[in-house]
């Protein structure tokens, strides 16, 4: 299937990072002859390291791995069968796949997706405007997260108070005796 | 491809005073959401947006709207939709000033933030002024901040101008906010300004500031 279907290697690249059961190792280097498990650890640490970046720097961190052109992808399956998908040798299929992608993600589709995201996630809703009108400061604090953090702190205190044995509140030094 | 995008067209064609068409409130909210996306992604749009030119074209055009241009969202006539855009512009400046803003454009940033902080403009409600104060904190608390450039705006930002009486500046705004968290945010802004200006902050005492007015403002805040 991989050799007949031109889009199959694209699905592999999409599925591979999230399908450890199907494939044990993904190497993005060309003609990689090193230990695949070592490379896997490097690969995973690269993805995991991305998560440790602060949000403001995540774009820079995430843009790095994808900027490097990948000329080939090596796949090791469960049965240690090596599948090598060479992009350079399959130029026609790559061209066909890129044409399909351009058909799917055309300007109109991307525009519709952007408008969809704006309308569902970033737009001000009616409750926001009503809250702005009713109590502007409260709404501003809520939307910037200041009140939420305070409420979370209070919630933790309430949970702790519920968990504490009430006898300790009556006699706080009872555990010393 | 970005040039064909409708949001790009929206961003590159800000409404102006000469624009006579009445804008639908939904369009205002959508426009705000587009600017929200720009605010959230300064790094992603770094190569596509020239923020220095925005300070002279897009942002002043958006701030120059008066009430009748935008229809009110709610039956309450005091709630004008210009506040939505003005708040967004303050947040936009705060997000971009530390990312892509030339040193020569800093005075322009301070002037725009002053226009959003002043109580003399009725379009600036508490949220707009608070957003301007937050954006000022972002503008001051970054590497390329030059205290000498900010010195001429120090008095206006901290205690306001004489025309604003006791209501101007960040210290004047403190008297108008009720929540302790909001007041603490403003205290944090003043703290950052004092920290970055260092000893230059004492020059405010050498200015011709009415000592009684200053003392009264501190008491009220």
Interface residues (C-beta under 8 A of the other chain):
Chain A: X56 X59 X60 X107 X110 X111 X114 X115 X117 X118 X119 X122 X123 X124 X129 X130 X132 X133 X136 X137 X138 X139 X140 X141 X144 X146 X147 X150
Chain B: X1 X4 X5 X6 X7 X29 X30 X32 X33 X34 X36 X37 X40 X41 X43 X44 X73 X74 X76 X79 X83 X84 X125 X126 X127 X130 X131 X134 X177 X178 X179 X181 X182 X185
